[in-house]
Amino acid sequence: MKPLRVVVIGGGFAAVQFAKTLRSKVRGSACEILLFNRENHMVFHPLLADVAGASINVDAAAAPLRQMLPGVECRTERVQRIDLRSSEIEFDDVTGTLTRLHYDHVLIACGAESNLGIIPGMSEHAFAFKVMSDAIYLRQQIVRQMESAEATRDPDLRRWHLNFIIVGAGFSGVEVAGEINELVRSSTRFYRNFRKEDVVVSLVHSQDQILPEVAPQLREFARRRMEKAGITMRLNTRAVAATHEGVELNDGRMLKGATIVCTIGTAISPIVQSLDVPKERGRIRTTPEMRIEGQTNAWAVGDCAYIINAFDNQPAAPTGQFAEREGRQAALNLIRIVNGEATKPFHFKALGQLCSVGGYQAVAEMLGVHVSGFLAWLMWRGVYLFKLPSWSRRIKVALDWSWDVLFPRDLSFLNTDTTQQLTRAYYRPGDFIHRQGEPARVFSVIEEGQVEVLQQDPGTSDTKVVAVLGKGDFFGEGALLGNRPHETSIRARSAVRLRQIGSALFAQIAGSFTPLRELLVKAVTRGSDFWRRLPVSRPLLEGESIASYLDPLPAQLLTKETTFADAINALNDSAAGNLLVLDENQRLWGTLDRGDLYQIIARIAVTSAETQGDISRLKLADLLIPNSIFIALEDSAFVASATMLDHGISWLPVVKSIDDPRPVGLLRGEKISKRVLERMTQAQPPQARAAG
Ligand SMILES: Cc1cc2nc3c(=O)[nH]c(=O)nc-3n(C[C@H](O)[C@H](O)[C@H](O)COP(=O)(O)OP(=O)(O)OC[C@H]3O[C@@H](n4cnc5c(N)ncnc54)[C@H](O)[C@@H]3O)c2cc1C
């Protein structure tokens, strides 16, 4: 008889227990188990903080799945889709080909993802704390900051390097704050230019108590111990944005620091999102035996599942403790079904909670008993040591921990060159991205928002806006190619998201890709030249408000929902051929002119026939790139001219103000040119005019 094929998606606490239990109870000839996981190891999350704090080695908290699961076919591949109707999964095999595989039973145990997108700027500037690479990069970052603090002569910069901000004071936030604090403070004796007192580790938490999950006296103990160890508590405080500078708090203050760790925010895994099954807050609803509601051969366990615990009729907590028990019991229930026996509902009494707070201190709630301090810390280490999935791991971690008690923590790190990196950055309105005179470090492309280019008058210290850049524009290339400091400052006009290429990587790309180099050289000549090309008109235009040049708004305003067919008709009816597209709040969303039409058609022509569909019914929201360049009524006519010259365009939409981007009219280049010519002619002496 063909063996039963059971496919397991995930390789965490739940999936491993499931596969282990099933394998130990059913012979290989009767049941084939295939386990798909994105990585070839299981991550032991409770030890991630120790990895970041360098108290254990990286590999001690990651256990190779195939060594842990003999008799299970382990595949390091990402499952793309589950087709519950045909009982098939789809995954990209090693050659990149989409492959389908039939199953008799499938277990979904793909956990949850971290989601830094909940706070603007976090995904660009903060470390998440969920997977092994998060802990490894964080450890490198911490040591790199100490090296930078040692090297710099600027006391403000040194302070910034030695400030570490942790957002969220649940278990992982508390543990990682404790570990960072321990690593940095215990290492200061190896540095000459800073001391323990210079280190600031801040824990930002929206509630009035840390560790809301544990008993009040344990919380209080944890807070006092952490404060005594030097950690600054920022309670009843929310992080509202993160930037290169640090974290903006809800009271308007900016907490400056080079390292931000965000331990809040989870998202549902994409594979679960795409499943059309009953869900509760994104998690898959299951029956008491843990089959997906409405399915006979599909199961869900762990953080991605919503399971009611028969012990207290409450939803099972998304913790490793529960995930393991769910995995084990789901395997036993599957065997019962195959044997024609009755299944049992998930039933588990939580054993307790353990949390290390740093400095050989912890809090523990075990079977109703509360313990805190060194004894709790010993319990914490003992419990997790024996929870580790294999004896080799246990010995490894035990040796690392003993080493950590006797010897200083390891301060070596792989010096990943930041000038070689492709990164992202977020800036709030008003933030400077770089200042005139600073050395060039990155080449930036605007992904979202607008920036203004500012230049200092050579004679005075006045700074004036000389142009506006928007989505798709770039800056920094002139200083990088010329190997000189920035000749202008760049300031965010709105919230701005950038893609940034480090100077060394930029030099390699610009040096080897001829088309890109040519484009950059053209941009440099155009950008650096525009105010030099306007020596006479600059003083004339600088003092001029653009209100006197304004053309009225077009008779017909388009919206994001306008169809392509209607947009073409509107263009035909418009004499000037310049139209504006508004969003649902009547704010400027984009622009459309005849040039855009050709580009849209060209873009559609290169997409597949399947995606083209009926072009005329496509909406502008799907065809146009939003966030076009615009200027505000408060800008001068010089800024408008420079912006048009810089972008090679002949008209601009004008909005009410930078903060209120509702359109009020249009500005045409020819109108400004005409006025400048008139003024210049009037300014010339009569004989010059006659001669001219
Ligand atoms: C820093 C930290 C500390 C923690 N400390 C504790 C603690 O002390 N005690 C405790 O009980 N709990 C703790 N937890 C919570 C615990 O780790 C989770 O509840 C537990 O890991 C959930 O197990 P799981 O099997 O559902 O998912 P996970 O362990 O997250 O495993 C999911 C796996 O599925 C894989 N995967 C996802 N999508 C796909 C796909 N499409 N194809 C293939 N593979 C896929 C992922 O790569 C991952 O390996 C902690 C969590 C964190 C982040």
The ligand as an SDF file (V2000), in Angstrom:
LIG
                    3D

 53 58  0  0  0  0  0  0  0  0999 V2000
   12.6840   36.9130   20.6350 C   0  0  0  0  0  0  0  0  0  0  0  0
   11.6290   35.9160   21.0130 C   0  0  0  0  0  0  0  0  0  0  0  0
   11.6730   35.3040   22.2680 C   0  0  0  0  0  0  0  0  0  0  0  0
   10.6930   34.3740   22.6210 C   0  0  0  0  0  0  0  0  0  0  0  0
   10.7570   33.7670   23.8550 N   0  0  0  0  0  0  0  0  0  0  0  0
    9.8500   32.8350   24.1880 C   0  0  0  0  0  0  0  0  0  0  0  0
    9.9250   32.1650   25.4390 C   0  0  0  0  0  0  0  0  0  0  0  0
   10.8000   32.4500   26.2370 O   0  0  0  0  0  0  0  0  0  0  0  0
    8.9910   31.2080   25.7090 N   0  0  0  0  0  0  0  0  0  0  0  0
    7.9990   30.8760   24.8250 C   0  0  0  0  0  0  0  0  0  0  0  0
    7.2030   29.9850   25.1120 O   0  0  0  0  0  0  0  0  0  0  0  0
    7.8850   31.5070   23.6470 N   0  0  0  0  0  0  0  0  0  0  0  0
    8.7830   32.4760   23.3000 C   0  0  0  0  0  0  0  0  0  0  0  0
    8.6780   33.1210   22.0970 N   0  0  0  0  0  0  0  0  0  0  0  0
    7.5450   32.8210   21.2000 C   0  0  0  0  0  0  0  0  0  0  0  0
    7.8320   31.5460   20.4080 C   0  0  0  0  0  0  0  0  0  0  0  0
    9.1000   31.6120   19.8290 O   0  0  0  0  0  0  0  0  0  0  0  0
    6.7840   31.3500   19.3170 C   0  0  0  0  0  0  0  0  0  0  0  0
    5.5310   31.3400   19.9240 O   0  0  0  0  0  0  0  0  0  0  0  0
    7.0370   30.0370   18.6120 C   0  0  0  0  0  0  0  0  0  0  0  0
    8.2370   30.1120   17.8950 O   0  0  0  0  0  0  0  0  0  0  0  0
    5.9030   29.6720   17.6620 C   0  0  0  0  0  0  0  0  0  0  0  0
    6.2300   28.4700   17.0680 O   0  0  0  0  0  0  0  0  0  0  0  0
    5.7200   28.1170   15.5910 P   0  0  0  0  0  0  0  0  0  0  0  0
    6.1800   26.7340   15.3210 O   0  0  0  0  0  0  0  0  0  0  0  0
    4.2900   28.4150   15.4580 O   0  0  0  0  0  0  0  0  0  0  0  0
    6.4590   29.1710   14.6360 O   0  0  0  0  0  0  0  0  0  0  0  0
    8.0010   29.4920   14.4390 P   0  0  0  0  0  0  0  0  0  0  0  0
    8.8210   28.9510   15.5350 O   0  0  0  0  0  0  0  0  0  0  0  0
    8.0430   30.9470   14.1810 O   0  0  0  0  0  0  0  0  0  0  0  0
    8.3810   28.7050   13.1080 O   0  0  0  0  0  0  0  0  0  0  0  0
    7.7610   28.9780   11.8770 C   0  0  0  0  0  0  0  0  0  0  0  0
    8.6740   28.4500   10.7680 C   0  0  0  0  0  0  0  0  0  0  0  0
    7.9590   28.4140    9.5530 O   0  0  0  0  0  0  0  0  0  0  0  0
    8.8080   28.8260    8.5150 C   0  0  0  0  0  0  0  0  0  0  0  0
    7.9790   29.2970    7.3910 N   0  0  0  0  0  0  0  0  0  0  0  0
    7.1180   30.3550    7.3670 C   0  0  0  0  0  0  0  0  0  0  0  0
    6.5210   30.4530    6.1550 N   0  0  0  0  0  0  0  0  0  0  0  0
    7.0080   29.4310    5.4060 C   0  0  0  0  0  0  0  0  0  0  0  0
    6.7640   28.9860    4.0720 C   0  0  0  0  0  0  0  0  0  0  0  0
    5.8940   29.6110    3.2780 N   0  0  0  0  0  0  0  0  0  0  0  0
    7.4450   27.9190    3.6110 N   0  0  0  0  0  0  0  0  0  0  0  0
    8.3490   27.2690    4.4010 C   0  0  0  0  0  0  0  0  0  0  0  0
    8.5980   27.6340    5.6870 N   0  0  0  0  0  0  0  0  0  0  0  0
    7.9310   28.6910    6.1850 C   0  0  0  0  0  0  0  0  0  0  0  0
    9.6630   29.9030    9.1430 C   0  0  0  0  0  0  0  0  0  0  0  0
   10.8540   30.0640    8.4150 O   0  0  0  0  0  0  0  0  0  0  0  0
    9.8930   29.3320   10.5300 C   0  0  0  0  0  0  0  0  0  0  0  0
   11.0460   28.5410   10.5690 O   0  0  0  0  0  0  0  0  0  0  0  0
    9.6490   34.0590   21.7120 C   0  0  0  0  0  0  0  0  0  0  0  0
    9.6100   34.6640   20.4480 C   0  0  0  0  0  0  0  0  0  0  0  0
   10.5960   35.5900   20.0970 C   0  0  0  0  0  0  0  0  0  0  0  0
   10.5290   36.2290   18.7270 C   0  0  0  0  0  0  0  0  0  0  0  0
  1  2  1  0
  2  3  1  0
  2 52  2  0
  3  4  2  0
  4  5  1  0
  4 50  1  0
  5  6  2  0
  6  7  1  0
  6 13  1  0
  7  8  2  0
  7  9  1  0
  9 10  1  0
 10 11  2  0
 10 12  1  0
 12 13  2  0
 13 14  1  0
 14 15  1  0
 14 50  1  0
 15 16  1  0
 16 17  1  0
 16 18  1  0
 18 19  1  0
 18 20  1  0
 20 21  1  0
 20 22  1  0
 22 23  1  0
 23 24  1  0
 24 25  2  0
 24 26  1  0
 24 27  1  0
 27 28  1  0
 28 29  2  0
 28 30  1  0
 28 31  1  0
 31 32  1  0
 32 33  1  0
 33 34  1  0
 33 48  1  0
 34 35  1  0
 35 36  1  0
 35 46  1  0
 36 37  1  0
 36 45  1  0
 37 38  2  0
 38 39  1  0
 39 40  1  0
 39 45  2  0
 40 41  1  0
 40 42  2  0
 42 43  1  0
 43 44  2  0
 44 45  1  0
 46 47  1  0
 46 48  1  0
 48 49  1  0
 50 51  2  0
 51 52  1  0
 52 53  1  0
M  END
$$$$
